[in-house]
Amino acid sequence: MSCGFRIEQYTPAIGAEIFGVDLNTLAEDQEAKDAVYDALVKYKVIFFRDQELCCLQMLIWNWLEALENLNHSTQSILTQIVQLK
């Protein structure tokens, strides 16, 4: 992989671990972000070990990335669900 990290699949059906990526700087590297997203789509579940993130950083990063990649209709549904709470 040209991004400088490697992906190890856990099982043939689902899951992989990504080594050599720093989630604190991932937003600055579009190629790496795309590769991580592709891994998530392919393996459905991805793991990052030994990351120094606070809970708020993780939540913000996950929500922003998820919303960035969702289509408009799905975003509308999520918005309606959040407004119901």
Buried (B, 14 or more C-beta within 10 A) or exposed (E): EEBEBEBEEEEEEEBBBBEEBBBEEBEEBEEBBEBBBEBBEEBEEBEBEEEEBEEEEEEEBEEEBBEEEEEEEEEEEBEEEEEEE
